[in-house]
């Protein structure tokens, strides 16, 4: 299946405060499961926890309501809600969508006042049609929502005689009254790569909605191989990608991109019709604490902020990296001064080796460590922030000539600690992230394509003051799927079968009841299990 693993089934195209919504239907009886996929299946659902909302008065505003047939963006105007004030305890975004017929998965975004508040991809529909909903906590963008703003939404789509699915969506914001949440004072979109912060900024965080997509090789960046290995997608340095942010040319942050798998991914849409892969419908941003650079940024001048993807071959398209800057200000001072005091870059280490043979193999090992520190002199004293980030990646990619067998076993680690030391006890937040991908696609002589795949999204976070734990969380989101279908035949002759499952476990001091544990299972598009238990 030459290049099938890298052919997109789409064309075009903090810890967990958002989720794809779904009901909790009773488990289906085994007799309800068809022998193969039919013309309809269960609406998309994930095992992630719902966004919790306070029991207070609320106001709802429609951000966008549109049908997407092409690459024309929806443009409108946002007006703050009347009757709920301008300081809210929570703000929740909700997308409701429907689509039917035949359509690839598509990438989309919503921006308000130039600030990207939501990035998503879409499910692939059944001929009879599906409906889905996604919610996201967007309280941190409250500064943007306090004024009238331009709105832009785009889900790039193609509708023709073959691709008949028109994507119909409505996006709303619900504002909850009550005790105002602690949110950034300013939310700034990065315009033309330059940033001018308020001169009294005492904390600065950048968030980057990084996605590799577009239907080309960078949708499957984790499968690219070094030159001159005989594979349909190559990159000089192999599969390692790293999202870097620079301030005035100096490296300020590094991060591992999440290995998103969209709902046509791995050449097998039957894996994803009911249960999407982790984060497929809610693309979460990478965050970088730029506070060590606040003393430099607070001089009132524009500064150059650039985001790049290390490992991306020069001139190759496919990555999108929109940036928001979230700022907390010192109300007691008009100008907060400071300095960068430490910058230790151990450099990017990357080795990707091809071993030829009847079964080709590429072994990759990569890593990077960066430490930055700086202080600001605030109205409440000198505050020093030290950010340490350590990245590590290992993978084994195996394939046969013609790519009739293609397999990957990969792990990414992204460990970060942020220590804030000022008046009072020092506070350290440590976040350890691990992403895993273990899958194999095979194409038999009978044109039966089978994909077996397991994805993992795991993280733990602990905040401590003076050695005492004050907050913690632990996430384990695991997806598994096994689907087979006949390629190169009309849709009604594919004879597709498939199972999928997801178990989402989240524990922590911020989790209602301290625990969320939900399991889903499907067979031939029927939801056969939906169980919760802590």
C-alpha positions in Angstrom: 0.0 0.0 0.0 2.6 2.5 -1.2 2.2 5.7 0.9 -1.2 4.6 2.5 0.1 5.1 6.0 0.9 8.7 5.1 -2.1 9.4 3.0 -4.6 11.5 4.9 -8.1 10.4 5.2 -8.8 14.1 5.6 -8.3 16.7 3.0 -7.0 20.0 4.4 -7.1 19.7 7.5 -4.9 23.4 33.1 -5.0 19.7 32.9 -8.2 18.8 31.0 -11.0 21.4 31.3 -12.8 20.3 28.2 -14.6 17.3 26.8 -16.6 15.9 23.9 -20.1 15.6 25.3 -22.1 12.3 25.2 -25.0 10.7 26.8 -24.6 7.6 29.0 -26.8 5.1 27.1 -27.3 1.6 28.5 -24.8 -0.9 27.2 -26.0 -2.5 23.9 -26.9 -6.2 23.9 -24.6 -8.4 21.9 -27.5 -9.2 19.6 -27.7 -5.6 18.6 -24.2 -5.6 17.1 -24.3 -6.1 13.3 -21.9 -8.4 11.5 -20.2 -5.4 9.9 -20.5 -1.6 9.7 -23.8 -0.4 8.1 -24.9 3.0 6.9 -25.3 4.5 10.4 -23.5 4.3 13.7 -23.6 5.8 17.2 -22.9 9.5 17.5 -19.3 10.3 18.6 -18.6 10.2 22.3 -15.5 10.2 24.6 -14.9 9.1 28.1 -13.5 12.5 29.3 -15.3 14.2 32.2 -17.8 16.9 31.4 -17.0 20.6 32.1 -18.4 21.4 35.5 -20.5 24.6 35.9 -21.5 26.5 39.0 -25.1 26.6 40.1 -25.5 30.3 39.5 -27.3 32.6 37.1 -25.9 32.4 33.5 -26.1 34.2 30.2 -25.6 32.6 26.8 -24.2 34.3 23.7 -24.0 32.8 20.2 -20.6 33.2 18.7 -21.1 31.5 15.3 -23.8 29.6 13.4 -22.7 28.5 10.0 -22.6 25.8 7.4 -19.2 25.0 6.0 -19.0 23.9 2.4 -15.6 25.3 1.4 -12.8 27.4 2.8 -14.8 30.6 3.3 -14.6 31.6 7.0 -17.6 32.7 9.0 -17.2 36.3 10.2 -19.4 37.9 12.8 -19.4 40.2 15.8 -19.3 39.2 19.5 -21.2 41.3 22.0 -20.7 40.8 25.7 -23.7 39.3 27.5 -26.2 41.6 29.1 -27.3 40.9 32.6 -24.3 38.9 33.8 -21.8 41.6 34.5 -18.2 41.6 33.2 -16.5 39.4 35.8 -17.5 35.7 35.7 -16.9 32.6 37.7 -16.8 30.5 34.6 -17.1 30.8 30.8 -17.9 27.6 28.8 -17.7 27.3 25.0 -19.9 24.7 23.4 -19.9 23.5 19.8 -22.9 21.6 18.4 -22.4 20.0 15.0 -24.2 17.8 12.5 -23.0 16.3 9.2 -24.2 13.4 7.0 -23.3 11.8 3.7 -19.6 11.4 2.9 -16.9 13.7 4.1 -13.3 13.7 5.3 -12.4 15.0 8.8 -11.6 18.7 8.8 -9.6 21.0 11.0 -11.3 24.1 12.4 -10.8 27.0 14.7 -12.6 29.9 16.5 -11.0 33.2 17.2 -12.4 36.2 19.1 -10.6 39.6 18.7 -7.7 37.7 17.0 -7.3 35.4 20.0 -7.7 31.7 19.2 -10.0 30.2 21.8 -10.8 26.8 20.3 -9.2 24.4 17.8 -10.9 21.2 16.7 -11.2 18.6 14.1 -14.5 17.0 12.9 -15.8 13.4 12.9 -16.4 11.6 9.7 -20.2 11.1 9.1 -22.3 8.1 8.4 -24.6 8.3 5.2 -27.5 8.7 7.6 -25.9 11.5 9.6 -24.3 12.1 13.0 -24.5 14.8 15.6 -21.8 15.7 18.1 -21.0 18.3 20.8 -17.8 19.6 22.4 -17.4 21.8 25.5 -14.4 23.7 26.7 -13.6 25.8 29.7 -12.5 29.2 28.2 -12.6 31.2 31.4 -9.0 32.2 31.0 -9.9 34.4 28.0 -12.3 36.5 30.1 -10.3 39.7 29.2 -11.1 39.2 25.5 -14.8 38.6 26.3 -15.3 42.0 28.1 -15.5 44.0 24.9 -17.2 43.9 21.5 -15.0 41.8 19.2 -14.7 40.4 15.7 -15.3 36.7 15.4 -13.8 34.3 12.9 -14.5 30.6 12.5 -13.3 28.3 9.8 -13.8 24.6 9.2 -12.2 24.2 5.8 -14.3 21.8 3.7 -14.9 20.5 0.2 -18.4 19.6 -1.1 -18.7 18.0 -4.5 -20.3 15.0 -6.1 -18.2 12.6 -4.0 -17.8 14.6 -0.7 -21.4 15.5 0.1 -21.1 16.3 3.8 -22.0 19.9 4.7 -20.7 20.7 8.2 -23.4 22.5 10.2 -22.3 24.0 13.5 -23.4 26.4 16.2 -20.9 27.8 18.8 -22.0 29.4 22.0 -20.5 30.9 25.1 -22.2 30.5 28.5 -21.2 33.0 31.2 -21.8 32.1 34.9 -22.1 34.7 37.6 -20.7 34.2 41.1 -17.3 34.8 42.6 -15.0 35.9 39.8 -12.4 33.4 38.7 -8.7 34.4 38.9 -7.8 35.0 35.3 -5.1 36.8 33.3 -5.5 40.5 33.2 -4.7 40.7 29.5 -5.0 38.2 26.7 -3.0 39.3 23.6 -2.9 37.7 20.2 0.6 37.6 18.6 0.4 39.9 15.6 3.1 39.6 12.9 5.5 37.9 15.3 5.8 41.0 17.6 4.7 41.5 21.1 4.4 44.6 23.3 3.4 43.7 26.9 2.1 46.1 29.5 5.1 47.6 31.4 3.8 46.2 34.7 3.6 42.6 33.6 4.6 40.2 36.4 3.7 36.9 34.8 3.7 36.1 31.1 2.5 32.8 29.6 2.4 31.9 25.9 0.1 29.2 24.6 0.5 27.7 21.2 -2.1 25.6 19.4 0.4 23.5 17.5 -1.0 21.0 14.9 0.6 19.0 12.1 -2.0 18.5 9.5 -3.0 19.5 5.9 -3.2 16.0 4.4 0.5 15.7 3.7 3.5 14.1 5.4 3.4 16.4 8.5 0.0 15.0 9.5 2.0 11.8 10.1 5.2 13.5 11.2 5.9 10.7 13.7 6.3 8.3 10.8 8.7 10.2 8.6 12.1 8.6 8.1 15.6 10.0 7.4 17.0 10.3 3.9 17.6 8.1 2.0 15.4 5.3 3.5 12.8 4.0 1.0 9.6 5.3 2.5 6.9 7.6 1.1 7.5 10.4 3.7 11.1 11.4 4.5 12.7 14.2 6.6 16.4 14.8 6.8 16.5 14.3 10.5 13.8 11.7 10.9 10.5 11.9 12.9 11.5 14.1 15.8 9.6 17.3 16.0 9.9 20.0 18.7 7.9 23.2 19.1 10.2 26.0 20.1 9.5 29.6 21.1 12.1 32.4 21.0 12.2 35.9 22.4 14.3 38.3 20.4 16.0 35.3 18.8 16.9 33.6 22.1 15.4 30.2 22.8 12.8 30.7 25.6 10.9 27.4 25.6 10.8 23.9 24.1 7.9 21.3 24.1 6.9 18.0 22.6 3.9 18.4 20.2 1.0 16.0 21.0 0.8 13.3 18.3 -2.8 13.9 17.3 -4.5 11.3 15.2 -7.5 12.7 13.4 -10.6 10.7 12.6 -9.3 9.3 9.3 -5.9 8.6 10.7 -3.8 5.6 10.0 -5.8 5.0 6.8 -8.7 3.6 8.8 -11.7 5.8 9.6 -13.5 2.7 11.1 -11.3 3.1 14.1 -12.7 6.5 15.0 -16.4 6.6 14.0 -17.7 6.5 17.6 -14.7 7.1 19.9 -12.1 9.6 18.5 -8.5 9.5 19.5 -7.3 11.6 22.5 -7.6 15.4 21.9 -9.0 15.0 18.4 -12.0 17.2 19.0 -10.3 19.5 21.6 -6.8 20.5 20.6 -5.2 21.8 23.7 -2.4 24.4 23.5 1.2 24.0 24.5 2.0 26.5 27.3 5.3 28.2 28.0 6.1 30.3 31.1 7.9 33.3 29.7 8.0 35.1 33.1 11.9 34.9 33.3 11.9 37.2 30.2 9.4 39.7 31.8 12.2 42.2 32.7 13.2 42.3 29.1 9.7 42.4 27.7 8.5 45.2 30.0 10.5 48.0 28.4 7.5 49.2 26.4 9.0 48.3 23.0 7.8 45.6 20.6 9.7 42.4 20.8 10.2 39.6 18.4 8.4 36.3 19.4 8.8 33.4 17.0 7.5 29.8 17.1 9.1 27.2 15.0 9.0 23.4 14.6 12.4 21.8 14.9 12.9 18.8 12.6 10.4 20.2 10.0 12.1 20.0 6.5 12.7 23.5 5.1 9.8 24.6 2.9 7.5 21.8 3.8 4.0 23.0 4.8 1.7 21.3 7.3 2.1 23.0 10.7 -0.1 25.6 12.3 1.2 27.4 15.4 -1.1 30.3 16.4 0.0 32.0 19.6 -1.8 33.8 22.5 0.0 35.7 25.3 -1.6 35.7 28.8 -0.4 38.4 31.2 -0.9 39.1 34.8 -0.2 42.7 35.9 1.0 44.3 39.1 -1.7 46.7 40.1 0.8 48.4 42.5 3.3 49.5 39.9 3.3 51.2 36.6 6.6 49.6 35.6 7.9 46.3 36.7 11.6 45.9 36.1 13.7 42.7 36.2 16.3 40.7 34.4 17.0 37.3 32.9 19.5 35.6 35.3 20.1 32.2 33.8 19.8 30.5 30.4 21.2 27.0 30.0 20.4 25.2 26.8 21.9 21.7 26.6 21.1 21.5 22.9 18.9 19.3 20.8 20.2 15.7 20.6 18.7 13.6 17.8 19.7 10.3 16.3 17.6 8.5 13.6 19.1 5.4 12.1 17.8 3.3 9.2 18.5 -0.4 9.0 17.7 -1.8 5.6 16.3 -5.3 5.0 13.1 -7.2 4.0 11.7 -5.3 7.0 13.1 -1.8 7.1 13.6 -0.3 10.5 14.3 3.2 11.8 15.4 3.7 15.4 15.1 7.2 16.8 16.3 8.7 20.1 16.0 12.4 20.8 16.0 14.9 23.7 16.5 18.4 24.8 16.9 20.2 28.1 16.4 23.9 28.7 16.6 26.0 31.9 15.7 29.7 32.1 15.4 31.9 35.2 14.7 35.6 35.8 13.3 38.0 38.4 10.9 40.9 38.5 10.8 43.5 41.2 7.1 43.9 42.0 5.1 46.0 44.5 5.1 43.0 46.8 8.8 42.2 46.5 11.3 40.5 44.2 9.9 37.3 42.6 12.2 34.9 40.8 10.9 32.3 38.4 12.9 29.3 37.2 11.6 27.1 34.4 13.1 23.7 33.7 12.0 21.6 30.7 13.2 18.2 29.6 12.1 16.4 26.4 12.8 12.8 25.4 11.6 10.7 22.5 12.2 7.1 21.4 10.6 5.3 18.6 11.0 2.1 16.4 9.4 2.3 13.0 9.2 -0.9 10.9 7.9 -1.4 7.4 8.1 -3.6 4.4 8.7 -2.7 0.7 5.6 -1.2 -0.7 4.5 -0.4 2.9 2.1 -3.3 3.0 3.1 -3.6 6.6 3.8 -0.4 8.5 4.3 -0.3 12.3 5.4 2.3 15.0 6.1 2.0 18.7 6.8 5.5 20.1 7.0 7.4 23.4 7.3 11.1 24.0 8.1 12.6 27.4 7.8 16.3 28.3 8.7 17.1 31.9 8.5 20.6 33.3 9.0 22.3 36.6 8.3 26.0 37.4 9.5 27.4 40.7 8.3 30.8 41.9 10.3 32.2 44.8 9.4 35.5 46.4 7.9 36.8 49.5 6.7 33.8 51.4 7.3 30.1 50.8 8.6 29.1 47.3 6.0 27.3 45.1 7.0 24.6 42.6 4.7 23.0 40.1 6.0 19.9 38.4 4.2 18.5 35.3 5.3 15.2 33.7 3.6 14.4 30.4 3.9 11.1 28.5 2.4 10.3 25.0 2.5 6.9 23.5 1.6 5.3 20.2 1.8 1.6 19.3 0.2 0.5 16.1 0.5 -1.7 13.0 -1.3 -1.4 9.6 -1.2 -4.4 7.2 -2.6 -4.8 3.7 -3.3 -8.3 2.6 -3.3 -9.8 -0.9 -7.1 -9.6 -0.8 -7.0 -5.8 -0.3 -8.1 -6.2 3.3 -6.5 -3.4 5.3 -6.2 -3.9 9.1 -5.1 -1.4 11.7 -4.4 -2.3 15.3 -3.5 0.8 17.4 -3.2 1.9 21.0 -2.7 5.6 22.0 -1.9 7.0 25.4 -2.2 10.5 26.9 -0.8 10.5 30.5 0.2 13.3 32.8 0.8 14.0 36.4 1.0 17.4 38.1 2.0 18.4 41.6 2.2 21.9 43.2 4.1 22.2 46.5 4.8 25.0 48.9 7.7 24.6 51.3 7.7 20.9 50.4 4.0 20.5 51.2 1.7 19.4 48.4 -1.1 21.9 47.8 -2.6 20.6 44.6 -2.2 17.5 42.4 -3.7 15.6 39.4 -3.1 12.4 37.5 -4.4 11.6 34.1 -4.4 8.3 32.1 -6.4 8.4 28.9 -6.0 5.2 26.8 -7.5 4.5 23.4 -7.4 1.1 21.7 -8.8 0.1 18.3 -8.7 -2.8 15.8 -10.5 -2.3 12.4 -10.4 -4.0 9.0 -11.9 -3.0 5.7 -11.6 -3.7 2.0 -9.8 -0.9 0.1 -10.3 0.1 -3.6 -14.0 -0.9 -3.7 -17.3 1.1 -3.5 -18.4 2.1 0.0 -21.1 -0.6 0.2 -18.5 -3.3 -0.5 -16.0 -2.5 2.2 -17.3 -5.1 4.6 -15.7 -3.2 7.5 -15.5 -4.5 11.0 -14.0 -2.9 14.0 -13.8 -2.5 17.8 -12.6 0.4 19.8 -12.4 1.3 23.5 -11.3 4.2 25.7 -10.7 4.4 29.4 -10.3 7.8 30.8 -9.0 8.1 34.4 -8.5 11.4 36.1 -7.7 11.9 39.8 -6.8 15.0 41.7 -7.6 17.8 44.1 -9.5 19.8 41.5 -11.6 16.8 40.3 -15.2 16.7 41.6 -15.2 13.8 44.1 -11.5 13.4 43.5 -12.0 10.8 40.7 -13.3 10.3 37.2 -13.1 6.8 35.7 -15.2 6.1 32.6 -14.9 3.2 30.1 -16.4 3.0 26.6 -16.4 0.2 24.1 -17.7 -0.2 20.6 -18.2 -2.9 18.0 -19.2 -2.2 14.3 -20.3 1.3 15.3 -22.5 0.2 18.2 -21.7 1.5 21.7 -21.5 -1.8 23.7 -20.2 -0.4 27.0 -20.4 2.9 28.8 -19.5 2.4 32.5 -18.4 4.8 35.2 -16.8 3.8 38.5 -14.3 5.2 41.0 
